[in-house]
Structures are given as structure tokens and as C-alpha cells.
Amino acid sequence: MDEQSQRAQVFTITSGKGGVGKTTTTANIGVALARRGRTVAVIDADIGLRNLDVVMGLENRVVYNLMHVVRGVVDAERALIRDKRVPGLLMLAADQHSDKDDVSQEEMVQVCEDLRTHVDYILVDSPAGIEQGFRNALAPADRVILVTTPEVSAVRDADRIVGLVEAAGKPAPVLILNRIKPDLVARGDMMTTADVLDILRVDILGVVPEDAGIVAATNRGEPVALDASSRAGRAFHNIAARIEGETVPLMALDEAEAKGFLRSLSNLFRAGPDGG
Amino acid sequence: MGFLDRLMGRVGPASDASGRVAKERLKVVLEYDRARLTPAQLELIRDEIIAVISRHVDIANADVEVKLEQGGRLVAEIPLGRSGGGGGVTGGGGR
């Protein structure tokens, strides 16, 4: 993508259910895309429950937040915090002391509009739930990334999101299946990626294995994708590559699965930037 | 999907493996979610169907079943009463 000539695509990362790894996923896709030389703005849309800054380890550097931008205190571009570890990675924090109802969908769209000419990608970290905060995060989206874990409750909520995204007139979401435990899958005690895809009927963007390294990395405020050699880190770099249109096989959590995934992957970005 | 079949074949006989159970439970839950129906509503529909049909023909009320099948099919199984000859009238409809 050329530097300033193109308008950034907005990806909203959402899940319905809380605690499935939305914020970690947002941070890591941001790191991985920036490592590919892109300029990426990650926006924490979880107003009132700000998290993205601590997951990224940028909590001490926040000066301005989303509400300052919405209220016109500062330009969106100036409110972005530069991640010194990863050139091209920028973050806009949420306001801890405001409420989700303090921002409108139109205002979220406008914030993203203001940033579109300054960066290559905008990643919006949606709050959990399907209320105002979710609708605000969805409003500016060109593409929706749905994060879920292979659990009944999480997949049920994800299905609800698929319906709501469709109702909002957005392209069908693409799925990241997070925290897969290959040993549980192997002995039949966890739904497989194929099971979840069969139920949700969406395209897969990536699978992220459960990785104790993520906990340790997050404790330190260092997104795991900073270390591309870790298993989960590699998964996020693969996801970034797919976002950029490359065909990368899904991580081989087990050989039989990997073979089948190649097929579904080849269809993924066939339709181009506007398609499913 | 051939891949799915292979995978199923591999996981195979353990139809009580919790992963399979999870998938089956999800399928049922989502049929109701997607149809915006609750089991209680189905019960109500069942009672009303009994009321309407039994005005015209003798049916075995206790055996009438209304269920939501995969793919969004609402299916009513309405066995006729003894005087009707023991056959069944099945009605199906889309979402």
C-alpha cells in the first residue's frame, strides 16, 4: 500500500462475549502489520474500561484519549501515541472516565475518517456486548474480525454478532479462533476449527493456539507478536499476512486439520477489499 | 464437506466426546436463537395447533410434537386419534 495516497481500511475487532481475547488480538495484529512496514492506528473503543494501553504496555504514555478527539480538544492524529518498539504502530486510548453513551456512531466514523489518510490500517477494539459501545465500534468498519474461542457460550455469542454485522449492512465477518488447545482437540474434548466454521459459516482469518507465553507477555505489556518466534506470535504474523492478501496456510495444530484449511483459505480474500 | 467427514472419521466412535457434545448443543441452541424462538413459545404453538386441528379431526393430543429442525424447519408431528386410523399428519414449514 502506498504511503499517504490511499485511504486506510478500518477493521473492527469484536466478539460479543467478553474475555475471549479481543484486546490482545487487536494489539498483536497491530504489531504484526507494523512489523510488515505498515502504519497502523489501533483504537480502544471500550470507553470506560480502557485496556488496550496496558496490553500494549503504553499506559504511562497516554496524554490524550478518544474523548479528547471527539470533543475537539485535539486532532485525532495528534492524540495517537507512538509505540517506540515498533515503528509505524500508533495507539489511541479510551477514556477511563467517560461512558459508552458519550460517543455516537457518527463521531466514531468521523474519528476514523480523520485518520484514514494518515495510516494504512485502523484497528478498532470493540467492547464486549452488543450495545451502544459495540455499535459505535462497528459503525466505521470496512471489515469485521470476529474473535471467538472454541466454547459453546463464546460461539453462541459470535453467531449473534454475525447476524448483527449483517443487519448493519457490513460484509460478513472473518473469524479468528483463539486459544485452541491442540491436545484437547486431539482427544475430542474441544471443538475443532472445522466444527466452529461449520456452525458459524464464516471464513477463517486465523487460528491462535493457547500459549502460556501470551500471559507472560501481557503481564509485561509486551504483545506476543513482538516475538515472531513464539507459536502465538507466529499465528498473528500469519494473520497480518492474510489481511494483506497473502495465502498462508493455517498453523498446523494437527496435520489433518491443516490440509483441510488450505482449501477454505484459498477463498478468503478472493473478493478483494470489499468482499467477504 | 469431505474434510469434515475425514475429521469425523478420525475422531470417530467417541460420539460422547465433549467436543462433539458441545457442537451438538450449539447447533440446537443456535436453531432457536436464529429463529428467535424459545422452547416455551414452541409449547404455546403446539397447544394452539392442537386446538385448531382437533376441531376438525380426532388427534392424539399427548403425542403431538412441534420441533425446530436443523436448517430452520418448524415441523409438527400430529398423530391422529384412534378413530382416525392411527396414521399421522405431518406439516412442515420454512422459517
Interface residues (C-beta under 8 A of the other chain):
Chain A: P150 E151 V152 V155 R156 D159 R160 G163 L184 V185 R187 G188 D189 M190 M191 T192 A194 D195 D198 I199 A256 E257 K259 G260 R263
Chain B: M1 F3 L4 R6 L7 R10 V11 A14 A17 S18 G19 R20 A22 K23 R25 L26 K27 V29 L30 D33 R34
